Amino acid sequence: MSTRLLAVVAVAGQANFVAAWIVGGLLQPGYSTADQTVSELFARTADNPLVLWIGLAGLVPSYLATAAMLHRALGQRGRVAVVLFVLAAPLVTTVLVSPLDCMTNGGAACAERISGGGASGTHDLHNLAAVALQLLLVSTPFAVAVAVRGSRLVPWALGFGVLGVLTILAVGASDPGQAGYGIAQRVTFGFVNLWVSAIAVAALAGIRAPGGVDAR
């Protein structure tokens, strides 16, 4: 597969996810994009869970395409970053097969059930996989920075890494259900959207580390 096609797949998957949570939120009565999590649009009690399912599914080829671009651009030096993006795919798949029981922040009954220990195994697995996925993705810029050490790309990669950490801290500073939590969560997703897009642009521009493979 050409680098150009890999870049299209990577960016399209991210755009598809953004479109899914926007459309899903608009279709869900009473849903607050500002305050509620994206995962709630995929809950068993959501009206149109398939919309977000399609958006999430698009992330699998997106991350695999990103891994392929990094492999070509960085060669063996980028193997850690490549592996991290490859691992993102099964984590997304885990999220796909483990929807939330209900819209936790969409009603008192659901919130009471979950806080009272009534969550199913799939509900807990969804949350665990989602957190693991975000932490893994935030680590990828630092892995890229190590791979390109000694080059002018280090500040670029580290800048994205710092941005990613800041978005995680912003989410950690608030709790699900609090006003503005939905916005904070989407900012973390925005970091990933930008990071994957930046990698795609760099790949298309032919920016490679020593040991990379020119496979346009």
Secondary structure as the mmCIF struct_conf table of DSSP 4:
data_model
#
loop_
_struct_conf.conf_type_id
_struct_conf.id
_struct_conf.beg_label_comp_id
_struct_conf.beg_label_asym_id
_struct_conf.beg_label_seq_id
_struct_conf.end_label_comp_id
_struct_conf.end_label_asym_id
_struct_conf.end_label_seq_id
HELX_RH_AL_P HELX_RH_AL_P1 THR A 3 LEU A 27
BEND BEND1 GLN A 28 GLN A 28
TURN_TY1_P TURN_TY1_P1 PRO A 29 GLY A 30
TURN_TY1_P TURN_TY1_P2 THR A 33 ASP A 35
BEND BEND2 GLN A 36 GLN A 36
HELX_RH_3T_P HELX_RH_3T_P1 VAL A 38 PHE A 42
BEND BEND3 ALA A 43 ALA A 43
TURN_TY1_P TURN_TY1_P3 ARG A 44 THR A 45
BEND BEND4 ASP A 47 ASP A 47
HELX_RH_AL_P HELX_RH_AL_P2 PRO A 49 ALA A 57
TURN_TY1_P TURN_TY1_P4 GLY A 58 GLY A 58
HELX_RH_AL_P HELX_RH_AL_P3 LEU A 59 LEU A 74
HELX_RH_3T_P HELX_RH_3T_P2 GLY A 75 GLY A 78
HELX_RH_AL_P HELX_RH_AL_P4 ARG A 79 LEU A 96
TURN_TY1_P TURN_TY1_P5 VAL A 97 VAL A 97
BEND BEND5 ASP A 101 CYS A 102
TURN_TY1_P TURN_TY1_P6 THR A 104 GLY A 106
HELX_RH_AL_P HELX_RH_AL_P5 ALA A 108 SER A 115
TURN_TY1_P TURN_TY1_P7 GLY A 116 GLY A 117
HELX_RH_AL_P HELX_RH_AL_P6 GLY A 121 ALA A 147
TURN_TY1_P TURN_TY1_P8 VAL A 148 GLY A 150
BEND BEND6 SER A 151 SER A 151
TURN_TY1_P TURN_TY1_P9 ARG A 152 LEU A 153
HELX_RH_AL_P HELX_RH_AL_P7 VAL A 154 GLY A 172
TURN_TY1_P TURN_TY1_P10 ALA A 173 ALA A 173
BEND BEND7 SER A 174 SER A 174
TURN_TY1_P TURN_TY1_P11 PRO A 176 GLY A 177
BEND BEND8 GLN A 178 GLN A 178
TURN_TY1_P TURN_TY1_P12 ALA A 179 GLY A 180
HELX_RH_AL_P HELX_RH_AL_P8 TYR A 181 LEU A 204
TURN_TY1_P TURN_TY1_P13 ALA A 205 GLY A 206
TURN_TY1_P TURN_TY1_P14 PRO A 210 GLY A 211
#
